[in-house]
Amino acid sequence: MTTKSGSAIVDRRTVVAGIFAAGVTAVGHGPAWAQADPLPSWNEGATKAAILDFVRRTTAPGGPDFVPASQRIATFDNDGTLWTEQPFYFQLAFALDQVKALAPKHPEWKTTMPFSAVMSGDMKAVMALGEQALVDIIEVTHAGMTTDEFAQTVIDWSHTARHPRFNRPYTDLVFQPMLELLAYLRQSGFKTFVVSGGGIEFMRPWMEQVYGIPPEQVVGSSGITQYTIQPDGTPVLVKEAKVEFVDDGPGKPVGINRFIGRKPIFAFGNSDGDRQMLEWTASGTGLRFMGLVHHTDAEREYAYDRNSSVGKLDKALDEATKKGWTVADMKRDWKEIFPS
Amino acid sequence: MTTKSGSAIVDRRTVVAGIFAAGVTAVGHGPAWAQADPLPSWNEGATKAAILDFVRRTTAPGGPDFVPASQRIATFDNDGTLWTEQPFYFQLAFALDQVKALAPKHPEWKTTMPFSAVMSGDMKAVMALGEQALVDIIEVTHAGMTTDEFAQTVIDWSHTARHPRFNRPYTDLVFQPMLELLAYLRQSGFKTFVVSGGGIEFMRPWMEQVYGIPPEQVVGSSGITQYTIQPDGTPVLVKEAKVEFVDDGPGKPVGINRFIGRKPIFAFGNSDGDRQMLEWTASGTGLRFMGLVHHTDAEREYAYDRNSSVGKLDKALDEATKKGWTVADMKRDWKEIFPS
């Protein structure tokens, strides 16, 4: 699949984002960093110094920048900030894999677009069908089942699917420096949240184990769910093919307000979709930290910014430069990319 | 105002609930109960024993009913469960007070229904106008301002308004036994949430201080908010007069799934609007606690159930009896009602 195909998907993302949903109990904890250097995978330099300085100042009791623990809210974008998002969003990879998995039950798909094209791997043909094709794909893979069934599907997929370039499970392609940052913030009394354009039900099943972030601290796009009593009397929530909320761009401050109810003092993103979240964070009083991951390492991961269809970083990069926000340059600042 | 008027309001609640919204930082902590009896305001008896037994069993390491701390999710309805809801929902009292406060800026209201009726205290006339009157009242009092402005209005109101019968601030009319229960659960490793049909932006400004429950653990009805950049460059969220989500009845499991992402093991309500939340809680595996507050004390608070318009308790009471859920009888089980 070419980047071009991926890009067509992304341009339409706000339309299809959100026909997702979960309710899960994968339990675990992020790595604990008790050693002297809480960020061993970050190279020494201005970026690492800015992070350490911010945390030290906001947590120093009696200091001028001290922030009470209850207000130490840190929000992170997911795609491209905590894990890789190339060659296209991993949730789309999941959806395409699900079409293939469901195909035996749908013999009619052999002759029905876009499913026949997905099955033969002809993404160009899928994309040529336009937006409706993606809506159809999301519909059959993200709706018409209970939230528990969907969560199980996501967990199963995360155990078996492999990234085409790295040949590793997608949940292995998380950024080691960011795992350290999450753990460091929590050790410093911060409450860490994910605020992502991705589907909330797609993220929650694995994030507690992988990031140490529990379901109730994951904010994302969502679809309508319907409370339904099954014939045996068991209540379930059935996922419907209707977008309820798109947590992207200006939707991020809205989602932060709705789910968290207070302004973060620390936020990290990587694309123009995170710009408003960073602006919102910056607009509060007192010391604030606004960060962007800049993907500059084609060798170890990917290099893209202003002209990328996936995770386009253009206006937010200009704003970061203008306002002195912290830009983490992947090639320069990160000693390691993925957990070894 | 008669109960009958209150009832008309309630019947239409699902229509008007939700044109609300917040983002606040009232900081504080619930009372800590280090003494031997964690529930001193509960009389000895089956109800208190059931609570203590549930907490002991779910927190005993190695025991057959042990639940890991991360899964100890407890959800509480607010109106009628954590504070009084008579003679009508306190949020409606707030809205009516706001109409009066805003009146000087709206001379035209003197001759415009329903505002003229509100100002002259003629609730019968307001109710006679039907649903649209309530929508109008909610619109002018809950929309057209920023979330920060609204939160400040709620805080100011909570400091000055007085309940007509008890002549105390509304936030004093919280149930002492429930404050103890919240603190006891938290001391036992539970994460406590409010899951209420009330407006999320109406509840968050004061709940951290009063209940020890931070904004991010308050789930409620909500209205649409719009991310807007003010002329001076400051971003704000503007509350619109459009309902986004009604967190009541079957909306409660939906809200729990959306905001919390996992099933509670403990839930407390007081009316038919909590029935689905209790059913949803009961449907999980392992030990579960489902509780109802039954208002049986006209002398110290109010006595109402099956025929009440506010907080009607009918089907849920039958289901509780049938399924052996715990019913806290206010008169019998509570030594104290309000904090002294």
Interface residues (C-beta under 8 A of the other chain):
Chain A: A21 A22 G23 V24 T25 V27 P68 S70 Q71 I73 T147 K191 F193 I200 R204 E208 P214 P215 E216 Q217 V218 S222 T225 Q226 Y227 T234 P235 L237 P250 G251 P253 V254 N257 R258 F259 I260 G261 R262 K263 Q276 E279 W280 S283
Chain B: A21 A22 G23 V24 T25 V27 P68 S70 Q71 I73 T147 K191 F193 I200 R204 E208 P214 P215 E216 Q217 V218 S222 T225 Q226 Y227 T234 P235 L237 P250 G251 P253 V254 N257 R258 F259 I260 G261 R262 K263 Q276 E279 W280 S283
